[in-house]
C-alpha cells in the first residue's frame, strides 16, 4: 500500500511545479527495476509528473531479461550491459527482451490512461574493433532523432527508447542504456536525467552522498573508481558528461523504494544522489517571503533550547539581520548578524542548518560569510552565544571561548536577564 501524502507535502510540491512545467525529464530505468514489485508504483509516479505538465521520456535497460531468456533458452549471452561484445545470439535475445520490457511499460502506462510509443530514435553505428577485439553487434550512439522525439512529446506522448540502435541499412545494434539516456538528454536539452536503479545513490562509508558538483563528482570517481560497482561507475561517468553538456541535474535513485521518484523531484532533501552542473547554492539576505521558512526551520531547535525562541513577528521585525542559505531556491539554513556599531562588534545569531543538509559544510560557510559581512561593516570582533553548539563554533568557525566581558553593554543586559548561561564564543576579525 502506498504512503499517504500529507497536505504539507502537497504545499511543498507547489513550489516546484512552475519551475518544471513543460520541461523534460529523461528517466533511465534499469531492467532490475522493471521486473521489481514496485515497478507499477513507479509508473504511477510518472503519471503524476505528466499530470503536472512535466514532459517525460523513458529509456530502459534489458540485461535482467536477457539473462533470464538465455537461461530459459539454454543459450550463452556474450554481453549483458551493451558495452562488451554482442554476438548474433545475444542480439536476438536483446531484441526479445527489449520488446517485452517496452510492452510492460506500455501496459503499465495504459492503466493510468497515458499514451506512449516505442521508438527507433537512436541512430547507431558499429562499435567496431577495439584492442584487437571485434564487438560485432554492439553499437555506439551516432545521433538522436530529435525531431521525431520532439513531435511525440509535443503531442503529450511519452517516447520509450529501448537499448537498441539502428543504422541507415536497417541493421540493429545493442547499445548501453546509460549511454542512450545520456545522448537523448543532451540532444533534447533535458532539465533532468534520472538514473532509476536498485541502489539509493552513491554510498561511501555507509553514508549516502546526497549531492556533488561536477568537480566533486569527478574527484570522487577518480578516488573511488575501484570501490564502486560497475553499474554505479557507469551512472556517475555518464551523469558527469551530461552535466558538462547542458543537462542541469542528474539524479541516481532507488527505483525499488516507493515514491522515490517524487521524493527526489519534489522535496528539498531528495532521496538519492544528485550531480549538479552549476553552483546551485547561494547565501543571500532574507526577504519577507522567507519569514515562514525561517520560523519553520528553527522550530525544533527552539523547542530543544538550542536557539532562543523567535516568533514569526520577531523574525519579521529582525528580518534585516537575517541571511538564508538556498539550495535550488529552497531555504535550508539561516543565520543572523546583529551589529553593535558603537562597540565595533557584531553578534552571529540563530545559526541553523536543516537536518537533511547537516555535515555538508553549510554551517561553516555561513560562519565565514557572517565574518566577512562583519568585517565589511567595520567590526573588529564577532561573537556568538551558545548553550549546545559551542564545540562546533570553536572547531569549525575559528571561535574561542570568552566571557561576558566580551559582550557590549546592551547585549550583556539581555544575557543576564535570559538566565540561559550560554557560553560566550569570540572571533577576532583581522
C-alpha positions in Angstrom: 0.0 0.0 0.0 1.3 3.4 -0.9 2.1 6.1 1.7 -0.5 8.8 2.2 0.7 12.2 1.1 0.2 15.0 3.6 -1.1 18.5 3.0 2.4 19.8 3.8 3.8 17.6 1.1 1.3 19.0 -1.4 2.2 22.5 -0.5 5.9 21.7 -0.9 5.2 20.3 -4.4 3.6 23.6 -5.5 6.9 25.4 -5.2 8.4 23.1 -7.9 5.6 23.0 -10.4 6.2 26.4 -12.0 9.9 25.6 -12.4 9.4 22.2 -14.0 6.3 22.8 -16.1 6.9 21.9 -19.8 10.5 20.9 -19.0 11.7 17.4 -19.9 12.8 14.7 -17.5 14.7 11.7 -19.1 14.2 8.6 -17.0 16.7 5.8 -17.4 15.1 2.7 -15.8 17.3 -0.3 -15.1 15.9 -3.7 -16.1 16.1 -4.9 -12.5 13.6 -2.2 -11.6 11.3 -3.1 -14.5 11.0 -6.6 -13.0 10.5 -5.5 -9.4 7.3 -5.3 -7.4 7.5 -1.5 -7.2 7.5 -1.0 -11.0 3.8 -0.2 -11.3 4.1 2.3 -8.5 6.9 3.9 -10.3 4.7 4.3 -13.4 2.0 5.9 -11.2 4.7 8.5 -10.2 5.3 9.1 -13.9 1.6 9.8 -14.3 1.9 12.4 -11.5 4.7 14.1 -13.4 2.6 14.1 -16.6 -0.4 15.5 -14.8 1.7 18.5 -13.7 2.7 19.1 -17.4 6.2 17.8 -17.0 7.4 16.0 -20.1 8.8 12.5 -19.6 10.9 10.3 -21.8 11.8 6.7 -20.8 14.9 4.9 -21.7 15.1 1.3 -20.3 17.7 -1.4 -19.9 17.3 -5.1 -20.8 20.1 -7.1 -19.1 17.9 -8.7 -16.5 15.6 -10.2 -19.0 18.4 -11.1 -21.5 20.0 -13.2 -18.7 16.7 -14.9 -17.9 15.9 -15.6 -21.6 19.4 -17.0 -22.1 18.7 -19.4 -19.2 15.3 -20.4 -20.4 16.5 -21.0 -24.0 19.8 -22.5 -22.8 21.9 -20.0 -24.7 25.0 -18.2 -23.8 24.8 -14.4 -23.7 28.0 -12.7 -24.7 27.1 -9.3 -23.3 24.5 -8.1 -20.8 25.1 -4.4 -20.4 25.6 -3.4 -24.0 29.3 -2.4 -23.5 31.0 -5.7 -24.4 30.9 -7.9 -27.4 27.4 -8.7 -28.7 27.2 -11.8 -30.9 24.3 -12.7 -33.1 22.6 -14.9 -30.4 22.8 -12.2 -27.8 21.5 -9.6 -30.2 18.4 -11.8 -30.8 17.9 -12.1 -27.0 18.3 -8.3 -26.7 15.6 -7.6 -29.2 13.2 -10.1 -27.5 14.0 -8.7 -24.0 13.6 -5.1 -25.2 10.3 -5.8 -26.9 9.0 -7.4 -23.7 10.1 -4.6 -21.4 8.7 -2.0 -23.8 5.3 -3.8 -23.7 5.4 -3.9 -19.9 5.9 -0.1 -19.8 3.1 0.5 -22.4 0.8 -1.7 -20.4 1.5 0.0 -17.1 1.1 3.5 -18.6 -2.2 2.4 -20.2 -3.5 1.7 -16.7 -3.3 5.4 -15.9 -4.5 6.4 -19.4 -1.2 7.7 -20.6 -0.2 7.3 -24.2 3.3 6.2 -25.1 5.2 4.9 -28.2 8.2 2.7 -28.6 10.7 4.4 -30.9 13.7 3.7 -33.1 15.1 7.2 -32.4 18.7 6.0 -31.7 20.9 6.1 -34.8 23.9 3.9 -34.2 27.0 2.6 -35.9 29.1 -0.4 -35.1 31.4 -0.1 -32.0 33.9 -1.7 -34.3 37.2 -3.3 -33.3 38.9 -2.2 -30.1 42.1 -3.7 -28.7 42.0 -6.3 -31.5 38.5 -7.5 -30.5 35.5 -7.2 -32.8 32.5 -6.0 -30.9 30.2 -7.4 -33.6 26.6 -6.2 -33.0 27.4 -3.8 -30.2 26.7 -0.3 -31.3 27.7 3.2 -30.4 25.2 6.1 -30.5 25.8 8.3 -33.5 22.9 10.7 -33.1 19.4 11.0 -31.8 16.4 11.7 -34.0 15.4 14.9 -32.1 12.6 15.9 -34.5 10.9 12.5 -34.1 11.1 12.5 -30.3 10.1 16.2 -30.0 7.0 15.6 -32.2 5.8 12.8 -29.8 6.5 15.0 -26.7 4.6 17.9 -28.3 1.5 15.6 -28.6 1.7 14.5 -24.9 3.1 11.1 -25.9 5.8 9.5 -23.8 8.6 8.2 -26.0 10.1 4.9 -25.0 13.7 4.3 -26.1 14.9 0.7 -25.9 18.6 -0.1 -25.6 18.8 -0.7 -29.4 20.2 1.5 -32.1 19.6 1.4 -35.9 21.6 2.4 -38.9 20.6 3.5 -42.4 20.8 0.0 -43.7 18.2 -1.3 -41.3 20.7 -3.1 -39.1 20.1 -3.3 -35.3 22.8 -2.8 -32.7 22.8 -3.4 -28.9 23.6 -0.1 -27.1 24.2 0.6 -23.5 21.1 2.2 -21.9 23.1 4.6 -19.8 24.8 6.0 -23.0 21.4 6.1 -24.8 19.8 8.1 -21.9 22.8 10.5 -21.8 22.6 11.1 -25.6 18.9 11.7 -25.5 19.1 14.0 -22.5 21.8 16.1 -24.2 20.1 16.2 -27.6 16.7 17.3 -26.2 18.3 19.6 -23.6 16.5 17.9 -20.7 16.2 19.6 -17.3 16.9 16.3 -15.6 18.4 12.9 -16.3 17.3 10.4 -13.7 19.0 7.0 -13.4 16.5 4.8 -11.7 18.4 1.8 -10.4 18.4 -0.6 -7.5 20.9 1.4 -5.4 19.9 4.5 -3.5 22.6 6.7 -5.0 26.3 6.8 -4.2 27.2 5.3 -0.8 30.6 5.7 0.9 31.5 4.6 4.4 27.9 3.6 5.0 26.6 7.1 4.2 24.7 8.4 1.3 26.4 11.2 -0.7 23.4 13.3 -1.5 24.9 15.8 -3.9 28.0 16.5 -6.0 29.1 19.4 -8.0 30.7 18.3 -11.3 34.2 18.9 -9.8 33.3 17.0 -6.7 31.8 14.1 -8.7 35.0 13.9 -10.9 37.2 13.8 -7.8 35.0 11.2 -6.2 35.0 9.0 -9.3 38.8 9.4 -9.6 39.4 8.5 -6.0 36.8 5.7 -5.6 36.6 4.1 -9.1 37.8 0.7 -7.9 35.4 0.7 -5.0 32.3 1.4 -7.0 30.2 -1.3 -8.6 30.4 -1.2 -12.4 26.8 0.0 -12.6 27.3 2.9 -10.3 30.6 3.8 -12.1 28.7 4.0 -15.3 25.9 6.2 -13.8 28.5 8.6 -12.4 30.5 8.8 -15.5 27.5 9.3 -17.8 26.0 11.7 -15.4 29.1 13.8 -15.3 29.2 14.1 -19.0 25.5 15.0 -19.1 26.1 17.9 -16.7 29.1 19.1 -18.7 26.9 19.2 -21.8 23.9 21.1 -20.8 21.8 18.9 -18.5 21.2 20.9 -15.4 20.7 18.0 -12.9 21.5 14.3 -12.8 19.9 12.1 -10.2 20.6 8.5 -9.1 17.8 7.0 -7.1 16.5 3.6 -5.9 13.5 2.5 -8.0 12.7 -0.2 -5.5 11.8 2.4 -3.0 8.2 3.6 -3.0 7.7 7.2 -4.1 11.5 7.7 -4.6 10.9 9.5 -7.9 8.5 12.0 -6.5 10.6 12.3 -3.3 13.7 13.2 -5.3 11.9 15.7 -7.6 9.6 17.4 -5.2 11.5 17.5 -1.9 14.3 19.8 -0.8 16.3 17.0 0.7 15.8 14.4 -2.1 16.3 10.7 -1.5 19.3 9.7 -3.7 22.4 11.4 -5.2 22.3 14.5 -7.3 25.0 15.8 -9.6 24.5 19.5 -10.5 26.0 21.3 -13.4 26.2 24.8 -11.9 26.6 26.3 -8.5 23.1 25.9 -7.2 23.8 27.0 -3.6 23.6 30.7 -2.6 23.7 32.8 0.5 21.5 35.9 0.3 19.8 38.4 2.5 16.4 37.1 3.8 13.3 38.5 2.2 9.8 38.9 3.5 8.7 35.7 1.8 11.4 33.8 3.8 9.8 34.5 7.2 7.7 31.4 7.2 10.6 29.2 6.0 12.9 30.6 8.8 10.4 30.1 11.6 9.6 26.6 10.4 13.3 25.8 10.0 14.3 26.8 13.6 11.1 25.5 15.3 12.6 22.2 16.5 15.9 23.8 17.6 13.9 26.3 19.7 12.0 23.5 21.3 15.3 21.7 22.1 16.6 25.0 23.6 19.4 25.1 21.1 18.2 28.6 19.9 16.4 31.5 21.5 12.7 31.5 20.9 11.6 33.7 18.0 8.1 34.2 16.9 7.1 34.9 13.3 6.6 38.6 14.2 10.0 38.8 15.8 11.7 37.2 12.7 9.8 39.8 10.6 10.9 42.7 12.7 14.5 41.5 12.7 14.5 40.4 9.0 17.2 42.9 8.0 19.6 40.9 10.2 18.9 37.5 8.6 20.6 35.7 5.8 19.5 32.4 4.3 21.3 29.6 2.5 19.4 28.3 -0.6 19.6 25.1 -2.5 17.7 25.2 -5.7 15.8 28.2 -4.4 14.8 26.5 -1.2 15.9 27.7 2.2 17.8 25.0 4.1 19.8 27.1 6.6 19.8 30.6 8.2 21.9 32.9 10.2 21.5 36.3 11.8 24.0 39.1 12.2 23.3 41.9 14.6 25.6 44.9 14.5 26.8 46.9 17.6 28.4 49.7 15.8 29.4 51.7 18.8 31.3 48.8 20.2 32.8 47.8 16.8 31.5 44.3 17.1 28.6 42.1 15.8 26.8 39.0 17.0 26.3 35.9 15.0 22.8 34.7 15.8 20.3 31.9 15.0 22.7 29.7 13.0 20.8 26.7 12.0 21.0 24.1 9.2 18.2 21.7 8.3 18.9 18.1 9.5 18.8 16.7 6.0 21.7 19.1 5.0 23.9 18.7 8.0 27.6 17.7 7.6 27.9 19.3 4.2 29.8 22.4 5.3 26.9 24.7 5.1 27.2 25.9 8.7 30.9 26.7 8.2 30.1 28.6 5.0 27.5 30.7 6.9 30.0 31.5 9.7 32.7 32.6 7.2 30.1 34.7 5.4 29.0 36.5 8.6 32.6 37.1 9.5 33.2 38.8 6.1 30.0 40.8 6.5 31.1 41.9 9.9 34.5 42.9 8.6 32.8 44.9 5.8 30.8 46.8 8.4 33.9 47.8 10.3 33.7 45.3 13.1 36.8 44.1 14.9 35.1 41.3 16.7 32.4 38.7 16.1 30.7 36.9 19.0 28.1 34.2 19.4 26.2 32.8 22.4 25.6 29.0 22.5 24.3 26.5 25.0 24.9 23.4 23.0 27.0 24.1 19.8 30.0 25.8 21.4 32.4 23.0 20.3 31.1 23.4 16.7 31.8 27.1 16.8 35.3 26.5 18.0 36.2 23.6 15.7 34.6 24.8 12.5 34.3 28.6 12.9 37.6 29.6 14.5 35.9 31.0 17.6 37.5 30.8 21.1 35.7 30.7 24.4 35.5 34.1 26.1 33.5 35.6 29.0 30.7 38.0 29.4 33.1 40.9 29.4 33.4 40.5 25.7 29.7 41.4 25.2 28.7 45.0 24.5 26.6 46.6 27.4 23.3 46.3 25.5 23.8 42.6 24.9 25.1 41.9 28.4 21.9 43.1 29.9 19.8 40.7 27.7 22.3 37.9 28.5 21.8 38.3 32.3 18.1 38.5 32.0 17.7 35.4 29.9 19.2 33.1 32.6 20.4 30.7 29.8 24.0 30.8 30.9 25.2 30.4 27.3 28.8 30.0 26.5 30.4 33.2 25.0 32.3 32.5 21.8 34.6 35.2 20.3 36.3 35.5 17.0 38.7 38.4 16.3 38.4 40.0 12.9 41.7 40.9 11.2 
